[in-house]
Amino acid sequence: MLDFKKEFRELYMPKTTPSIVDVPEMTFIMVDGRGDPNTSLEYKEAVELLYGLSYTIKMSNRAVLEYVVPPLEGFWSVSDKDFRGGGAPIPDKSKFEWTMMIRQPDFVTQEVFLSAVDALKKKKPDLDVSRARLDKLTEGLCVQVMHIGPYDSEPATIMALDRFATENGYIVDINDIRRHHEIYISDPRKTAPEKLKTVIRHPVRKAFHH
């Protein structure tokens, strides 16, 4: 049984001290949206859609291997032009723009994905399956760390992460394409807030000194 978290520990189980990682190309099912993840129906539906499709594929006869569905991940940015980022608490969570996603094994082609979309549409007609897409993504050079604790205590971890990158000759390279990335190793419904494990990853590039 393939478990991505165990097979690719450097991507999913980093230490609580920051490190640099080069993230290869992977396939994801993705759903874009905006709003506060704690209250937004759009967010709740996005997560339901991702898990619905991921499990439909895993259980289908197209699945050529046995595997554990990988953890939920999200790219986050803020549509607020005044927001400076970098460890500052987010003033208004309703201004979040996010792409939630779940990694898929390599056998998941567009064809496998579309047949899962059709199956889920029949099973859950209320879900807007048109929001989901299958896409390949190469994150490349990043700095990452395991954050342990509630989501609202992330800013201190993020400051340490970005400081580590700077001190080691990298520039944090967050823009519209490369975004703040979180991987939810723990299930928040079953884990106490102080024990939650979240991988925090920021894109970086090498700083060139003349």
Stockholm file with secondary structure:
# STOCKHOLM 1.0

chainA/1-210         MLDFKKEFRELYMPKTTPSIVDVPEMTFIMVDGRGDPNTSLEYKEAVELLYGLSYTIKMSNRAVLEYVVPPLEGFWSVSDKDFRGGGAPIPDKSKFEWTMMIRQPDFVTQEVFLSAVDALKKKKPDLDVSRARLDKLTEGLCVQVMHIGPYDSEPATIMALDRFATENGYIVDINDIRRHHEIYISDPRKTAPEKLKTVIRHPVRKAFHH
#=GR chainA/1-210 SS CBCHHHHTHHHHSCCSSCEEEEEEEEEEEEEEEESCTTTCHHHHHHHHHHHHHHHHHHHSTTCCSCBCCCCEEEEEEECCTTCCCTTCCCSCGGGEEEEEEEEECTTCCHHHHHHHHHHHHHHCTTSCGGGEEEEEEEEEEEEEEEEESCGGGHHHHHHHHHHHHHHTTEEECCSSSSCEEEEECSCTTTSCGGGCEEEEEEEEEECCCC
#=GC SS_cons         CBCHHHHTHHHHSCCSSCEEEEEEEEEEEEEEEESCTTTCHHHHHHHHHHHHHHHHHHHSTTCCSCBCCCCEEEEEEECCTTCCCTTCCCSCGGGEEEEEEEEECTTCCHHHHHHHHHHHHHHCTTSCGGGEEEEEEEEEEEEEEEEESCGGGHHHHHHHHHHHHHHTTEEECCSSSSCEEEEECSCTTTSCGGGCEEEEEEEEEECCCC
//
